[in-house]
Structures are given as structure tokens and as C-alpha cells.
Amino acid sequence: MKAADPPRRGRVVFTGDGRSHDLPVADAVALLLDAHATQPYWSAAAHTALRLVAGGRLLPTVTDAGHDAWVVSPTAPSDVELQPFFDAVADTLTRVPDGPAFVGDDIHHVPHLREWATRLRTEPATRLSLRLEVPGGDYGTGPFTAVAQVHRGATVTDLAQVWGGDPEALLALRHAAGVWAPLLRLLDLAVPDRLVLDDAEVLDLAGGAGARLAEAGVEVHWPRELSRDLTASATVSSAMGDASDAGSPSFFGGGQLFEFNWELATGGEVLTGEELDQLASTHRPVVRLRDRWTLVEPDLVRRARERDLKPLTAIDALGAALTGTAHVDGEWVPVAPSRPLERLRERLDEPPIDPPPALRATLRDYQLRGLRWLARMTSLGLGGCLADDMGLGKTITLIALHLHRAAGPTLVVCPASLLGNWEREIARFAPGTPVSRFHGAGRELASEGIVLTTYGTMRLDAERLAEADWDLVVADEAQHVKNPRSETARALRRIPATARVALTGTPVENNLGELWAILDWTTPGLLGSYATFRSRWARPIEEGDRTVAAEALSRLLRPFLLRRRKSDPGIAPELPPKTETDRPVALTTEQAGLYQAAVTETMAEIRAATGMRRRGLVLKLLTSLKQICNHPAQYLGETDRLAGRSGKLELLDELIDTIRAEDGALLVFTQYVAMARLLESHLAERGVPVALLHGGTPVARRDELVARFQDSATPPVFLLSLKAAGTGLNLTRADHVVHYDRWWNPAVEAQATDRAHRIGQQRPVQVHRLIAEGTVEDRIAAMLESKKDLAEAVLGPQQTDVSELTELTDAQLSELVALRGER
């Protein structure tokens, strides 16, 4: 924005693709109004400026150079940098081609009006208010009239008394009429003394129009004898009566319905059925209730006429009990407390249980709380999501739950890499409990104990699994079904059970929709449909509502999602400390040349592409640059001459030498199997014993590699592909973790780090993140640190999705991938 004196002569400068465009304010606003995708910040500013002007938020002023100008009355402190833009829009849109000062577009030199303009800004200006009256006090049949009043400081005068002698009063009336059109009729009168209103206009003033006028500084004063305390709330009652068992599994799963009705009250006292009938039959904006006249809004009359609402299911009633709101006719309304809702809440806070005698372990305090919570929820026929950080013992907690329930077989669905871990943990903590795998060729389905299967097998054999009589179905690493439309998620939903439990350390990786997918499986209907969840919770939170929407969602989720972090006080004080360090490395000359060539060549293609082809080229560029940062050989598809060509590889060699000298062990994570193979080859040439685990490693081989690393001093280096080994494994022999390349989502990196920093670790853990200086890796790291966490107010962090980067403009993308710094 190029400011000018007066503001209407300002210019707006657009830059991009190495060019700039300098436009007048009016032309710039016209473009920005439709520029949501390319210029979201300035498009929003243009819309805000128009709303301010349309709402009459204007003041006349005399500029430093003595020119006439209109400016927007001061906005929020956060908008201070936009004030010149708002003023320029206001001063432009209030003009006609020809006219006097403050009207015509020509520049008028009016220094003599400076004192007047200053007084308008510093002293209470003329304000307008409306006083509503009913002549003779006949509220039953008499019409309402609105009397315009002028306020100057503490003085209040009817507008008719000062008409013609106070030009600012005319300005105030025009301003008010711009907010509520019926006031224009006052301007048609020789003396604007009073305005006769019809019933519809009275009701409008009682609702939306009154709110708009108040926001514009025009108060509406109603007669003192007219009550305005009529309120409505929804009530919930059980068709089975208060004596019903509002906490049994059959209650939540047996189709029980709650009666749901509107309840209206005045003065805090609930209206009787006869009074509701009287209210329902009224056609005026006022009604006589309990010996006084009461103003009624159309919505309240409608609720009196349609007081019986659609019954609620038990899960919807529980949601109403937890949040204090329910969804009615497209809006969220308050729900009045009632005994059935209190019973529901009470059942969520029943006395605790003791650990099962068959459990061969001593549960830590927070693990015992997790068991009690799961036992309580599943006893009610409700599901839950245990979302503790990795390494805090979700597996042992679930084993304890199985022993406690002793009600039938449990099906555990998990990644293939975790089958062996589950078997070992069950044998260790619940010896004698039957455990079997439903996996591989010739698989047989057991009918007792704990049955383990993988997400892939479950997807193939969902119908067979659905025929079994499961007491519990457990989804371990439940983020695997975060997309409810995936075939895996649909297959999981087809398997019935008495109760369902999700285990995950990252209930939200990218957006709140993933949380909906998990909880809609554990407790169907809790959060409503996906569309309802998006409009009621996710969208307001994503748009910055961290108070009302986020707090209400937290109240709803609290009984169904248990989230504990290692950093929480008292959770795992026995864990040794963890130190995380970013280790910047310089590119070699070869890397820098390849990097710059890839940027130059691919950016030229990107600028000429659109749609899916452009997105594909962006992903191709980002992948190429990350591979170059790792090692030129990975990018070029080579397998030899590895030493001396990569800054990261040189640093990794130094770290390995130091760690081995201290008798330490390390995990090295990379998202690329090809890079892991290069590292394996390089370390073997150096005589460093190394193991490699990736997505193609057979399950039996995985178990063997993990056991060998944990139980012996060789190998000291374990290479792992991030997605195949970033969850579930217990690798506490390692006291160092190296992230050779950065994943787009630090939550995934954190899970990988937790392979070492988990219960059983006896030594401090050091985490090393290798970052190529001056490259896209550098900027991605900064973005991940600074990105606003949409879900933080609800349960935990939200992270960056790589798809967001494909939507960057050419200029933004060029800024992201540009190579900087001394080479």
C-alpha cells in the first residue's frame, strides 16, 4: 500500500513473477474482493474495509496537508497496519465525481475545518437513539412508535426539537438509516418527530435490527413496563423414567430414546402448558403473561407452537449432558439440566477398580487410571481412545483391560511390525492367556483369548472376522484408519463388538477430521456426521475460535479420549531426560550445483503448469531437493563413491564414531529406503556393524532384527525407514536417535524418537536432526516450529501436511526452495 495525502489518492502495488502492478484504490479493491485464493490476507482486508464503510464507521478529518478526507474510526489494535488501507478505501468510496468538500472527488483545501474535525474525534459526537412507545399503554392493540433522540454529551433531546439547527443530527440520522432502512421514512417528514411501526418492524428491532443498530452506536430503548426476559431451552427426559438404569450397556446400545422438548420460562419460572398454548396463539410482538406484558420474538413463538422435538438417542443425550448444548433446526441451543442427564454424568464418574489378579505387573499410577477409565467406559457399552504418548504403556493397559473384563475374546488389529511385540507383552504380563495370530497363509481364527491380526489381513478377511463374537476390538496405532473413506477403515467398521478401543499416540496428525474418524468408530454418533462435526467444531476452531468452540469440544471429548504426555507432571518421572538438537550441515559443492539446477529447471515447468500437473511438479521438486540434501547418489540413482559428497553423511560418520567410542547405540531414521541402503553400504565399507529394517522386511525377520539389537552389543547402528519402523517398536538399547532427513510432520518424527525414549530406557536420549543449511529443509523446519496448532486447544498439536505446500504460489514456492548462504 502506497499511502497518500489525501488517502483516496493512495495506490496499491501487486508484485509477483518479477513484475509489479500499481493500481488506484478502487481498482485494487475490485480485484481483491475475488482474490481469496491468491491474496487471502488482502482479500479479507478488502472485505473488512467494505463492511466498515457500509456500517458507517467513518469520521471526517483534515489531513496534515489541509485536505478533506474520510477515515475509518479506529479499529482493533491488531489491525493497525491495515489502517492506511481502510482509510484509503473509505475516502474513495464516499465520493461522487463533482461536489463540495467531503463529497466530491476533487481535492479540497480546508485547513479552516481542522478544529471542527478534531472536535468530532475527541469530543462525544452527536449520537442517535430510538425510544419506543405505545400511546396510552395499550399493548394489546395499540401500535408501537419510535421517537428519534439526539445525544450531545449528557444531554438528550428529541430529534424534532433540534431539527434544522444541528447539521450533525442529520448526519447521525442518515447513518442510522443506513443500518436500518425503515428510518428513511423519518427523512421524508418535514419534522421527523416519530415513526409508526408495524408488528414486523417491532419484531425486527427486538432481534437482528436492534443488534445491528447497537453495534453502530444507536441504542434502542424499550418501555420499562415491557418485560423482555422470555427465554427458551431444550429439555431431555427419559421415556423409561428417572429410575431407569441410565448407564447399562443395553441402555446405550438398545435403541433407547430420550424425549426432547422446548421449555420456555419468564422470570426464571417455567411456563405451564396453558401459558405455552397462549403464547403459541399470539400474532402480536407482545403477549400478556403472569399479569405483565412480555415482548416475544418470532423464534420463541415458533418454539411454543412446535415444542415437541425429535427424540434423542442415548449417545446424543450424553453429548447434550457433556456440552450443555444440542443441535436443533440447524443451530446449537442450550439444554436445561435434568435428572436423566445428571444420571448419565454420574455413571462416568463411578468408583475405581483394582488391577486384575492375573496381571503379572505393577501398574504405574497413570496406567491404573487408564485401566479404570477404559473399564468404566467399556462397561457402559461406550468406546474410548487411549491417546497416551508413545512408550507410556498403552499395550499393558489394554492387556489389563482384557483380564479385567474376562467376558470373551479380544481382537487386536495392528501394523504387521507389532505382532511380535504384542505376543511378547501378553506372554510377559498375562501368562496363560491364549494368544494367536490371524495372519499369513493358512490362517485359522481362534475363538478365545487375544487374537492378533494386521490391518492388511483385516481388510482382506473382514467378513470372516465379523462373524466372530468379539467382546473387544482394539485398533492399535489407530491413525492407520484416520481416513474414514479408506477400505481399511470401512472394513474395521464392519466388525461388531461389545466395545471398541483405539490406541494411538497421535490422534491428530494433520486435521481434526482424523479425530472424528477415530472417535466415530469407537463411539458411533458421538460427534454427529462428518459434515456436522466440520461445521460445529472443526471449522470454528480452524478459523481461530479457541474459546467457545474449542472448550465445548474439549468437554464433549474428555470422557471418551484420555490423553497423557511424557511432559505431564507425575506421568513418567522415572524416564531419563531427552535432548533434541538441530544439526545444520553445509552442502558440498556438488550438492549445491545439483540443488540450484533442480530449482531452476523445475520452477520453469511449474510456472507454466496448472492444476494436478502443477501439484505433481511441486512434489517432484520437493522430493528431488530433499534427496540432493541427503546425498547426490540418492538423487542420481548411483550406488558407489559415497564418501566426501554429502555434508550429512560426513556428520553422521562423526556422530557414529563418537557414540561407538562411548559404548552407545543409535537409531538412524530416513523416509527413503534407497537412502537407508546407501547408508548400509557405506557403513559396511567402514567396518561398522549395521542392521536395516524397512517396509519390505518380513515379519519374522523384523522380530529377529529387533531382538538382536535389544539383546546384544552388535550392531551398534540400526537403520530404519521412518514409516515402517516409526511406531510400536521397543528399542531402548539406543541412547541416540538420528533423523537423517526431516519428515513433513514432526508428530511422526516424535513417534520414531519414542522407539528409544520410552519406559525401559535407563540412559538420557539424545536426538539429532540433520538439516541442510540454506535449503528447503531449513525453511520447512522453521515452518513446522512456527505453524499455528489448530487442535492444541482441544487435545494436542496439529502438524503440517505436505499437500499444503503444493498450493503455494509461484513466488511463495520460489522463496521456499531458494538456495541461500555461502557455499
N, C-alpha and C positions, 0 to 999 in steps of 0.2 A: 504494500500500500504506500503510495506517494502522497503524503499529506500536503494540503494547500490552504491558502487563506483567500477567500472563504472555503469551507470544506467541500462544497459542491464542485469546486474546480480540481479536486483530487483525482488521481489516476490509480488504476490497479494494474500491476505488472504480473504477467504469467510467464513462467520460464519452463523450459523443458526441451530435450533433444538439441541442446546447444543454441536454442533460439529464445527470444523473448517477445511478448506482445504487450503493448501499453494501451490500455483501454479506458475510456471515461467510466465513471462510476455506474451510470445507468446501464451501459452495455455490459459491463462486468457482472453486475447483479443478474441480468437476464441469463448470462451463461452459467453462473454459479448455481442458480436455482435447480438446474438439471444435471449438476456435476457431482452427484452423490458418490459415484464410483471412483472418479479420478481425483477429486478435490474434496474429500469428505469434511475436512475441518472448515474450509472456507465456504462450502455449500451450506453447512449448518449455520455458519455465521451470517450468511445472506438471509436465510430463513428467519433467524432470530431478529435481524435488523428490521425485516418487514413486519414481524409481529410487534415489535416495539413501536414502530411508526403507526401501525393500524390501531394499537392500543392507546394512542395519544400520549406516549411517553416523550413529549417534546417540550423544549423550552427555547424561547427566542434569546439570542445573545448578540453581542457586538464583539467582533474578533479583535485581536491585537492591532490589526491594521485599520480598524474602524469600520469594517464591513458588516452588513446584515447577514445573519446566519441562524439556522435552526440546529439545535444539537439534541441528542438523546439525554434525558435526565440520567444521572449516574447509575451505572449497572453494578452488578456484583464485583467484588474485588478481583475475582478470577478472570473477569472479562476486561481488565484494564487495558490489555494490549490491543483489544478489539475496539476500544472507544473511538479512535480516529475513523475507523471504518464505519461504525454505527453512525457517527456524526455526519460523515460524507453522504451516506445513504439518506439520512433524514433531511439534510439540506438540499438534496437533489430531488427527492420525491415530493416535497411540499411546494414545488414551484410550478408556475404557469409561464408561457413564453413572454408575455408582457404584463407588467403590473408594478405597483409601488414596492417599497422596501418590505421585506419578509414575505412577499407574494410573487413578484416577478423574478425571472431567472437572471436578469442583469445584475451586475454588482452595484450595490448602493452604498455610498459612503455616509454613515450615520453615527459619527462619534458622539453627537449630542444625545443619543439614546442609550449611552452606556450605563448611566446611573439608573435609568428605568429597568434595563435588562438585569443589572446587578441586583436590584431590589427584588425582582421576581425570583431570583435564585437564592437569595439569602433570607428573605422575609417570608412569612406564611402568605402564599398567593391566594387569590380568590378561589374558593372551592365551592362545589355544589353538593347539596344533599337533597333527598326526597323524603317528605313527611307524608305518610299515608293516613287518610281519614275516612270515616264513614259518617256522613251528615246525619245527625240525630241518633247515632249509635245503633242504627237498625241493621245489625249484621245479617239478619235473616233474609232481607230482601233488598236493602239499600246498596247502591254502588260504592266502590272504593274510588277515592280521588287522590291524586298525587300532587302535592304542593312543592314547588322547587324553592329551595332555601340557599342563600348565599352566605358563605363563611369568610369573614375577614378577621384574622386573629381570633379573639374570643367573642366577637360579635356575630350574631346570626340574624339574618333579615330575610323576609320573603322576597323572592326574586322580583315580584311585581312592584315592590316599593322602590327598588333602585334601578328599574329598567329604564334605559335611555341615558342614565347618568354614570354608568360604570361599564366601560367597554370590556374590561376583563371578565365581567359577568357573562357577557355574550360569548366570549371565548370559552368559558367554563361550560356553558350550556351546549355549545357546538361539540365540545369534547365529549360530554356525557351522551349526547345524541348519537355520536359515532360509535358508542359502545352499545346503546340500547335504542333501536330505531323509533319506538313509539314516542320518545321525547321530541322527535322532529315536529310533532303536532303543536308543541308549545311555540315553536318558531313561527308558526302560521298565525298566531294570535297577536292582536295589537298590543295587548299586555299579557304576558304569559303567567297568569295567576295560578291556574290549576288545570289538571288533566284528568278527565274522567276515564277510568279503566274498566275494561270488560273482565269477566272472570278469568279468561285465558291469560290476560296480561298480569293479573294479580298472581296467578299460579307461577307464571314465568319469573316474576320478581322474587317469589318465595324460593325459587330454585336457581337455575343457571344464570339468569339475567342478574339477579341480586349479587351472585358471586363475582360476575364479571365487572359489575359497577363498583363493587367494593375494592377489587384489585386495581381499578382505575382511580380510586380515591373518592368515589361517590357513594356515600353511605345511604342506606335505606332504613328509615325509622318507622317501625310498625306501632300501632296503637298499644298503649301499655296494658289495657284490659284484655287484649287478644293473646291467648296462650299459644306458644309455639313449641311445646315440649312433647308432642306426639312422636313416638319412636316405634320402630319395628325390629324384631329379631326373630330368628328361626328357633324352634324348639324341637328336641328329639325325645321321643318316648318309646318304650318297648311295648309291642303288642302282647308280650308274654308277662308284662307287669314287672315291678321292681324286684320281685322275688326270684326272677329267672337267673340262671347261672350265666352271667354275662362274661364269663371267662373260660368256658369249657371249649375244647376243640370243636365239638359239634355245633356250638354257637357260632363260631367263625366260619365253619365250613359247611353248615347245614342249610344255608339259604335263609337264615333268619333275617327279617326286615324290621326296621325301626320306622315308626310313624314320624313324619316330618311336617311341621306346620308353621305358619306365621303366627307370631304373638305380638300384639300391639299394646302399648302402655302409654298412659299420660300421668305426669307427675310421679313416675316410678311405679304406678299401680296398673296391673294388667286389666285390659278391657274385658268385660263379660261378653258372652255370645250375643246377647241382645244389643249391647253397645256396638259390637262389630257389625251387626246387621244394619244398625242405624248409620254407621259410617259408610258401609258399602252402598247404601241407597242415596247418599248425598250427591248432588250435582253442582254444588257451590264450593268455593275455596275455603269456606268456614263451616263448622258444624258445632252444635251445642252438646257438649259432653260434661257431665257432672257439674251442672249449673255454671258453666263458663264457656265462652266462645273460643274455639280452637281452630287455628289455621291448619289446613290439611293439604299436603302435596298430592299430586295425581298418583304417584307410586304407592303412597300409603293407602289410598282408596282402592287401588287395584289389588293390593295385598289383602285388604279386608274382604274383597269380593272373591279372591282366589286363595283362600287361606290354607287349603289342604294341598300340600305339595307331594311330589313323587316320593314314595318311601325310600329310605336309605338302606343299603346293605350294611352288614356289621362292620366291614372294613371302612366304608365311607363314614359311618358313625364314629369309628375310632379316630379317623382323621379329623373329624369335627371336634372330638374331645381334646385332641392334642394341640390343634391350632386355634380353636375358638372361632373358626370360620367354616362356611360351607358354600358350595357353588350352586347358585340359583339363577336361572334365566340369564346366563352369560355374565353374572357378576358374583363377587365374593361378598357374603353378608355375614354379620356376627351371629353366633349361635349362643343362645342363653344357656347357662349351666343348668343341668338337670341330674336327678339321681342316677338314671341309666348311664350317663356319661361319666359320672363320678365312679360308678362301679367298674367301668372299663379302665379308667386310670388306676384304680386301686389294684386291679389284677396285675398291672405292670410293675407293681412295687411290693410283691409278696415276699415273705421271709426267705432268707437264703438257704441253700442246701450244702451238705458236706461232700467232699470228694468221694467218688465210689471206692469201696474197699478193694476192688480188683485192680485198681490203678497202682502200678509199681513206680511211683514217683511222688515227690512232694511239690505240689504246685506253688509257684510264687503267688504273692497276693493278687497281682493284677490278672494272672492266669485263672485263679479261683473266681475272681469277679467275672471274667469272661465265661467260665463254665456256668456259673449261676445265671448269668444273663441269657445264655443260649438255652439252658434248661427251662427257664421261665417262658421264653418266647415260644419254644417248640411245644411246650405243654399246652399252650393256648391254641395250637394249630397255626401259629404265625411263623414266618421265616425271619431270618436275620442275616446281616452281613458283618462278619468279624474282619475289620479292616486295620488290624494292628500292623505296624511296621514289620518288614521282613526280619526274621531272626528272633522275634519275641515269643515264639512258641504257639502258633496257631494250630499246628498239627497235633501236639499233645493235648491241647484244649479240646479239639474235636474228638480225639480218642476217648478222653474222659467223658464227653457227652454221650458217645455211643455206649459206654459201660453204664452210665447213669440211667439211660432210658431203658436199656435191656428189653426193647419192645419189638425187635425184628431186625432184618438185615439193613446194612448201610451201604449205599453205593457212593464211591468217591470217584469223581471224574477229574483228571489232572493231566498235565503235559506228560509225554512219554518219559522225559528225563527224571520225573519224580516218582515213578513207580517203585524203584528200588528204595528210595528214601522212605516212602510210606511203609513198605514192608518191614524195613529195619526198625522204624519207630514203633510200629504196632508190636513187633516181637519183643522189643525192649520194655515198653511201658504197659503192655497188656498181654503178657504171655498166656497162652492158652486160648486166646481169641482167634477163631478161624479167620484166615485172611487168604484171599485168592486173587489171581489176575484174570480179568476177562479181556484178553489181548493176544494178538498173534494168531497164527494158523491153528485150526482145530480147537478154538477156544470153547470152554464149557462154562456155563453160568451157574455159580453156586447159589444156594438158597439160604445161607446163614452167614453170620459174622460180618466181616467187612469185605466188600468186593471192590477191586481197583480196576479202573479202565481209563483209557485215554480219550481225549476229545475226538480224535480221528476215528477210533473204533466206535465210540458212542454215536457219532454221526452216521456210520455205516449200519449199525445194528440197533438203532433207536427203537424200532418196533419190538424187537426181541426183549430189550431191556424194559420196555414199557409194560410187558406182560407180567413182570415180577411184582411181588407185593412188598415194596420198599417202605421201611419206616422213615429213613432219612436219605435224601440225595444231597451230596455235597459237591459244589463246584470249587475246586482248588485253583488258585490263580485265575479267579473269575473274570479278570479283564479279557480273557480269551473269548468271552461272549458279550463284550461291550457293544457290539453291533447287533441289535435285536433282529435285523433282517437277514443276517447270515444264516446259512444252512445249519451251522453248528448250534447257534442259539435257538433256532426253531426246533432242532432235534432234542435239545435239552428240555425244552418246554413240554415236549410230548411225554416225558417220563413222569408218571404220578408218584406222589409220596405223601406220607403224613405231614412231613415238614421238610423245608428246604433251607440249606445254609450255604452262603457264599463266603469264601476265604480269599482275601486279596490285600496286598499292601498298598495298592494304588486304585482305589475305587473311582478316581477321576484322573485320567491321564491327559485328555485333550479338551473335553467339554462336559457339561452337566448331563447331557443326554446319555453318556455312558453310565452315570449313576442311576438314571431312570431304568436303563436296560437291566442292570443287576437287581435292583430292588423290585422291579415289576416281575422278575422271576421268583425271587424269594417270597414276596408278599403281593400277589397279583391284585391290582386295583388300588393299591395304597396311594400312588401318585397320579391316578387317573390315566387317561390316554396320553400318548406322547405329545399330541397337539395341545392338550390341556396343560400338561407339565411345562411345555415350552412357553405358553402364553402366561401362565400363572406364576411360574417360578424362574425358569432359566432366562427368559428374555429380560425381565426387570433386573435380575442380578447382573447379567452381562452388560446392561446399559447403566450400571452404577448404583442400583438400589441395594446398598449393603446394610440397610437398617430394617425396614419393614419386611420386604420380601425375604431377605436372607435369614432374618431372625425367625420368621414364621416357618420357613422351610426347615431350619435347624430344629425347631420344636417338633415338627412332624417326623423328622428323621431320627431324632435322638433315641427313641425306644427300639428302632429297627437297625441301627448301624452303630457298632461300637468301634471307635477309632482311638488307638493309643499310639504315641510316637516314642521313640527311644529318648527323645529330649524331654518328655514329660516328667515332672518331679515324681520320684518314687517308682517309676515304671521298671527300669533296669539299672539300678545304681551299681550293680556288680560288673557291668560292661566296661572294659577299658576305654580310654579316650580314642577318638578318631580325628585325624588331622587331614584336611583336604587342601591340596596345593595345585594351583595352575602353574604349569611349567612351560613358559614360552620358549620356542626354538626358532632359529632363523632358517629360512630356506637356503638351500645350496644354489649356486649359480644355475645349475641345470634345472632345478625345480622352479626358480624364478622365471626362467625363459619359457618353460612349458606352461606355467601358470598364465603369464601375460599373453601368450599365443592363444591359449584356450579362451580367455576372456574376449580378446579382440575378434576372433573368428566366430564364436557362438553368439556374442552380443549382436553382431551384424545380422545373423539369421533371426534372432529373437525380435529385433526391431521391425523386421519385415513380415513377421508371422502374427497370427491371431488365434484365439480360441484354444482348442485342445492341442494343436500343434505348438503354439507358444508355450503352454504349460509343460509339454513334453520336453521342449528345448531348455526351459529353465531347469527342470530336474536333471537333464543331461549335463548342463553346465555345472550345477552344484555338485553332482556326483564326480565329475571329472576333476574339479578343483580339490575336493576332499581326497581323492586318490593321489593327485600330484603332491599334496601336502604330506600324505603318508610316505610315498616313495615313488620315484619316477618309474620303477619297474612295474609297479601295480598298474599304473596308468597306461604304460606301453605294452603290457602283456608279456614282459620279459621274466626270466627266472634266474639269471646269473648276474654277476658283477653288482652285488648289493652294497658292499661296504663303500663308504665315502660319498654316497649320492643323496643321503637324506639326513636332515637335521634331527628328525625324530628318532631315526634308527641309531644315530650316534649317542643321543641322550639315553635311549633305552639300554644300550650296551653299558654305559656308565652306571646306570641305576642297578642293573643286574650284577655287575662286578662288586659294587658296594654292598648290596643286600646279601650276596653269597658270602662275602668276607665276614659278615655279621651273623652267619648261620640263619639267615632269614629265608623266606619263601614268598613268591609273588604270583598274583594272577594278572594276566595281560588280556584285556578285552579289546576286541575290534569288531566292527559291524560287518567287515568283509572277510569271508572265508579265504579268498585269494590272498589277502594280506597276511592272514594267520599262517598260511602255508609258506609264504615268503619268509616270515619270521622264524618258522620252524626250521627251514633250510639254513638260514643264516646262523641261528644259534647252534645247530648241529655242527656246522663247519667250525665254529668257535669252541666246540667241545663242551657245550652247556647242555646237560640233560633236560629234556623238554617233553611235555605231553600236549596233545591237541584234541579239543572237543568241539564239535560243530554240529549243525542240524542233521547232517547225514550220518553221524556216528550211531551205530546200532545200540539199542537199549542196553543189552548185556555188556557191550564194550564200554558204554558210559559208566555203568556201575563199577566196572573194573578200574577205569581210569580214576574215578573219584576216590575209591577205596585205596588205591596205590598212592595217590597224592596225600591223602589224610594220614596214612599209617606208616609211611616210610620217609626217609630223608631225601629220596630221589623220586621224581625230579624236583628241583627247586623252582622251576618255572612251569606254570600251567597256562597255555594259550587257549582262549575260549572265544567263540563267536558270541556276540552280545545277546542276540535274540534267542539262541538255543540254550545258553547257559546263564542267562541273567536272572533266573528265578529258581527257587526251590532247593538248590544245591547247598550242602553244608561243607564249606571249605575253610574251616577255621585254622588249619595249619598255616595258611598265608597270613603274613602281617603287613604285606604291601599289596596295593591294587593299582594297576596302571590302566588308564583309559587311553589307548593309543590314538584313537580318533573319537571326536565328540558325536554323540547321538543327538538328534534334534530335540529329544525330550529328556531333561535331567532326571525325571522320575524313573525312567528306565535305567539310567546310569546308577541311580541310588539303589535300585534293586540289585544290580550287579555287585555293587560295593558290599551289600549286605550278605553276599556269599561268605565273606570273611568276617565282617563286623556283626556278629550275632552271638547268641548265647552259646557258650563253649569256648569263645575266644578268650585267651589269657593274656595277650600282649596288646599294646597300643597298635592301632592300624593306621597306616599312612596311605593316603590316596593321592595319586599323581595323575593330573590331567594334562596331556601333551597338546599344546596349541601352537600352530604355526603363526608366527608374528606377522602382522600387517596383511593377513589374508581373510577370506570369508570366515574361517574358523574363529578368528579374533572377534569379528563383528557378531557372529552367531552367539558366542559366549556372552558378549555384552547384552544382547537382546534377551537371552534366557535369564540373565540376572535382573534386568530392569522391567521385564514384562509384568503387567498387572495380572494378579492371580484372581480369575473370576470366581473361583469356588472357595477361596480362602475363608470367607466369612461363613461358609456352610460346614466344611469338614477338612479341607486340605488344599494343596496347591493345584492349580491348573497350569498346563505347560503349553509350549509352542508346538503347533502342528506344521510339518514341512509344507503341507498344501497351502498354508498362508503365504509362504514365500513365492509360490507361483503366481500370486495375484498382485505382486509388487509392480509398480510402473517401471518403464524402462529406466527412468532416471534413478528411482529408488534401487533397482536391481544393480545398476552400474555402480552406485555408491556402495552397495553391499559387497560386491566381488572385486572392487578395485584393489590392486596391489599397492601397498604403501610402505614407506620406510626405506632405510638404507639397505642395500643388498650387499 
